[in-house]
Amino acid sequence: MYENDKINSEAYESISEVHLFMKITYYGQSCLLVEHDGKTVIIDPFLSGNPHVNVSPKDIKVDAIILTHGHGDHFGDTVEIANNNNCPVIAVVELAQYTASKGVEHTVGMNLGGSKQFDGFKVKYTLAFHSSSIEEGGQNIYLGEPAGILLTMGDKTLYHAGDTALFGDMKLIGELNHIDVAALPIGDFFTMGPEDALLAAKWIKANQVIPIHYNTFPPIEQDAHAFATELQRDNIKGLPLEIGESVEI
């Protein structure tokens, strides 16, 4: 190898470590690790409580945590990961306040319809039809409205729908935003099921869909590959990722 070729090769390897695409890794339930151009965020980090996940919260290295709502299977390991990384937790304001009360130093309280440009990524909160609370001492603590997330990194946008029922304004979300990939719940029982998620995928005009919020517990068992097959009938690419599997968009 010539010296210039060696230098170019080393430069390429260095660049390849920084994801110029949006890289998404699925960690079960609704947890996604999203990377682009040296920035990494995690959404709904429910890890140690998920019997199907073998990654430890202490192994998660991120620049920010983004939450859709306060249920335990979404709030999960937020406090530990935030403190380990000295990173902000971005959430609806009541949930952000609750997170701060648990000792997290840096929280950003937002609300539905609001957006903010952070260093290397942009977050906008959308509607989601669900609930949001956490149980402490036998009491449920209200943690604000549930939300979906529009996460933009570089020129790619991920729509993480959070826990939601199908609702008509998903059409508006699809009309107002160019969504490159969507993460949609398919588990049914607590959220929309596969049939409603198929309709949601068409309404939001996503080219690719990652199924989430399924198979963690018996009430939400679903066949994600069958869901992906149905998506294909509408020329939408289904991405039924295994836990720990990644895709680049």
TARA-V286148 format. One line per field, one symbol per residue. psi: psi as a letter, one per 40 degrees, with the letter a starting at -180 (. if undefined). A space follows every 10 residues. Layout:
psi->???
//
This chain:
psi->hidddddddd dddddddhhe ihhhhhfibe hhhhihfeih ihhgggcdeh eeheiideeh hieihhidae ideddbfddd ddddefiihh iidddddddd eeehdhihha iheiihhage ihhhhiiiha ihiihhfeih hhfaiiiihh hhhbeihhhh eahiihided dddddeihhd iihhiedacd aiaddddddd dddefidihh hifiedidef higddddddd dddffhhhgg iiheiiih.
//
